[in-house]
């Protein structure tokens, strides 16, 4: 299991478009991926669950991956979140 803590820099937060792109990326991996933030823990492969978190700019989120491709998964998803504008 690998986890990474990030601060969301995107001024619009994790709204519909980036949340959809994030879940599509997550779905490509075999690992179980969990997103934690604002006191909620959700399946990162579910667009509805990610949207219910309501993560806004400046808020912390944690990505947890557990499985055969967890290292690559964390790298790709961390990169995606860090590059959101």
N, C-alpha and C positions, 0 to 999 in steps of 0.2 A: 504494500500500500504506500502510495506517495501522495503528499498533499502540498499545496502551495497557497499562500495567502497573498491577496492582491487588493489594491485600492482602485476602484473604478474611476477612471479619469474622464470618460466620455460625458460631455456636458448634458446630454439628454438621458443619461443612464442606460440601463440595459432594456431599452424599449423594444418594440415588436421586430423591427428588421434585424438588429444585431442579435437579439435573442434567437430568432429563427436561424440565422447563420451559425450561431454558437451551437445550437442543438443539432444542426445538420453535420457540423464537424464532429461533435461528440458521437453521433450515431455511426460514424465510420470506424470506431474502435470497438474491439471485443470486450475491453475492460468495463467494469461497472464504474460509472462516473457520477459523483454526487457533488452538488453545489450547495454551499452553506453560506447563509447571510441573513442578517436581520432576524435572527432567532429561528430561522426556518432551514430545514434540510430537505432538498428535493432531488429527484432524478434529473440529471443534466441533459438527458436525451429527450425529455418531454417539454415541448414548447409551452404548454399551458402551465406546467409546474414552475418553469423558469420565470414566466411572466408574473405569476402570483407573488413572487418574491419582492417585486417592486424596487430593485436595486437602483439607487440614484448615484449621481456623481459624488465622489469623495467617500463613499461607503465601502466597507471591507467585504470581500467575498473570499471563500475558500473553495478550491477545486480539489476533490479527492478522487484518485483513480486507483482501482485495484483489479489487476488482471494481467494477462500475458503481454499486453502492449502499453502498460501503464506509463513507462518512461516517455515514450514518444507522444502519448496522449497528453500528458501534463505539459510537455514542451509546446505542442501545437496550440492547445487551448490557452495557455499562459500568453503566448505570443499574440493570439487573437485578441484577448482582453487588453493587453498592453498597447496594441496598435489602434484600438477604437478611438475615433475622433469625435 
